[in-house]
């Protein structure tokens, strides 16, 4: 089968890009994107046929969104059996190729739906009017694009519920996957690991790195290594205890090594759709300490089996870490993690995608 993947821009490497890379790798897909920067995303993207469509003279994000909808609608995709958009405005291609369109939804656009009241809260009257009119139009276009989407796939039951709430459409959950063979398990070190962004972006899930950092005030015999960059980094560094070390962005090899040698991974993110970090940690045999309001992580981490799901307070995170001093608990969790991660393998993901693609052929 011939598969076309549509995504607005490939300029970094996050969760959505990982999913796209898995599909491209296993279906030899052609990728259509508005902007592609091979230097800032995964190098493997250069192995695939890439077609860019955006007029780079358009600078404002709002104008680019509308342009992306028009260009997605106009794409010549006649030769493809499956059209696989991943986000609005690329879903506009379904208005011409609806019967062949399988949308892998990473989540309804939060700025349009559940986060809109928070985004307008501090705006002045004129700015608020512009924001509301712009986002109301985006909502109309977003829902219009879905009218002819044949099938919706998504990354977790958390996202599945949002899709039903905002679109009144059913979605099939196909969990994203990793290659467990890329990871390794070594002895438990005396340091904890946080991996994630250090920015508070209102339109995205809050990673809450401060919870992990402040937990270290109660764990003075341990260290926390923080992997990631973002606009909050300077403020976090200025207010962190002495046993927190900021590593910035690290290579894939270095991250695998950190996973392998740490005691556990702290993942305090709020209301995440899925989250690859907990699965990667479990593939390294390391327990995950996450929060009960973490969203998709509550589907990947099994409380008291592969880690702990605690209330979002530094003290509770610290108490969970203290429980890992029991070598029997730690050993059992490690073994459970190695088994649990297989449920979220790339092999299972690809099989799920294949089965859903074939339903349209």
C-alpha positions, -999 to +999 in steps of 0.1 A: +000+000+000+011+036-007+009+058+024+011+096+025+018+112+059+008+148+064+023+170+092+025+208+094+063+210+102+091+187+111+115+210+129+121+192+162+117+157+176+089+150+201+062+125+207+042+131+174+074+130+154+083+096+169+049+082+158+054+097+123+088+082+121+075+047+131+048+048+104+072+062+078+098+036+086+075+006+084+053+017+055+079+034+034+056+065+034+060+098+016+059+127+040+042+160+031+051+189+054+050+226+054+085+230+067+113+205+071+146+211+089+168+180+089+193+196+114+168+200+142+148+168+140+157+131+138+183+123+111+162+093+099+137+116+084+162+122+056+158+086+045+122+092+033+107+110+004+099+144+017+076+170-001+073+205+013+044+228+004+045+259+025+051+294+012+078+305+036+071+342+029+041+340+052+055+346+086+026+349+111+014+316+127-023+324+121-018+330+084+003+299+081-025+278+097-050+290+071-025+286+043-018+251+056-055+242+053-057+255+018-025+237+007-035+205+024-068+206+004-049+212-028-023+184-024-021+159-053-026+127-034-044+106-060-016+079-061-019+071-024-040+044-009-039+058+026-039+095+035-026+098+071-028+134+086-017+139+122-030+173+131-051+203+118-048+219+093-036+188+074-069+171+081-083+194+053-070+169+028-099+147+039-124+170+022-111+156-011-098+121-001-121+113+028-127+076+021-089+070+023-082+093+052-070+078+086-063+105+111-039+096+139-050+122+164-024+131+190-050+152+207-077+178+199-060+212+197-060+224+233-058+261+226-091+258+206-110+236+231-102+229+268-075+255+274-093+284+256-108+300+288-074+301+305-057+316+274-081+346+272-082+352+310-055+379+311-060+394+276-072+430+270-106+435+254-094+440+218-069+412+220-096+390+235-120+397+207-093+389+181-083+357+199-119+345+203-128+353+166-096+336+153-101+305+175-138+302+168-130+302+131-103+276+137-128+254+156-152+256+127-125+247+102-112+219+125-146+203+128-154+208+091-122+189+082-133+160+102-166+155+085-151+133+058-123+116+078-130+079+074-113+067+106-097+082+137-068+065+156-053+079+188-026+074+214-045+067+246-079+064+262-074+098+277-072+113+242-100+090+230-123+106+256-113+141+245-121+132+209-156+120+219-161+151+240-151+177+214-158+160+181-185+134+191-165+108+171-152+074+182-115+067+179-095+035+181-066+035+206-033+023+190-006+030+216+027+044+203+056+021+207+093+020+212+120-005+203+128-022+236+161-035+222+175+000+220+175+002+258+196-015+284+194-023+321+223-017+344+228-015+382+207+010+401+225+042+408+219+067+435+205+094+412+170+100+399+162+112+364+138+138+350+134+140+312+112+166+296+107+202+287+115+231+310+089+256+295+054+264+306+036+267+273-001+274+279-013+254+248+006+223+258+005+199+288+025+212+318+055+190+325+058+204+360+096+199+365+094+219+397+076+190+414+106+167+407+131+194+417+113+204+450+110+167+459+148+167+462+147+189+492+134+159+511+159+135+495+192+150+505+211+117+500+201+115+464+207+135+432+184+145+404+196+148+369+174+171+348+175+164+310+158+191+288+158+227+279+132+255+280+124+291+290+120+282+327+155+267+330+172+297+345+145+303+371+144+266+380+182+265+384+181+296+406+156+280+429+168+244+430+185+226+459+222+217+456+215+180+447+198+189+414+220+189+383+209+203+349+223+185+319+205+203+292+197+183+260+217+151+257+223+127+228+201+096+223+231+075+234+236+095+266+199+094+275+198+056+271+229+054+294+212+076+320+180+055+319+202+024+324+220+037+355+194+057+374+175+046+404+141+057+390+125+082+367+103+110+380+076+120+355+053+147+371+036+159+339+000+170+341-027+156+319-004+143+292-020+125+261+006+096+262+042+103+271+072+082+258+095+088+288+077+064+312+078+036+286+115+042+279+122+041+316+104+008+320+123-006+290+155+002+310+140-017+340+135+015+360+104+023+381+085+055+372+071+079+398+043+099+382+012+117+393-024+105+395-035+135+373-009+127+347-032+115+320-018+089+297+009+079+321-018+063+343-023+039+314+013+030+310+025+029+346+009+003+369+007+016+405+029-004+429+039-027+400+060-007+377+062+025+398+040+048+419+012+071+410+011+098+437-007+131+443+012+161+427+031+171+458+069+171+462+066+153+496+046+125+481+071+120+453+099+119+479+080+093+499+076+071+468+114+074+462+120+063+498+100+031+493+125+021+467+151+016+495+134-018+499+155-040+476+127-065+471+103-038+460+129-023+436+138-057+422+102-068+416+093-035+400+123-037+377+112-071+364+076-059+360+089-029+341+108-051+316+076-070+309+053-041+309+073-021+282+067-049+257+030-039+256+041-006+242+065-019+215+069-005+181+060-039+167+026-039+184+021-003+173+029-010+136+006-041+136-023-020+150-017+007+124-015-019+096-048-035+107-066-002+106-051+009+073-062-024+057-098-018+067-099+010+042-085-009+013 
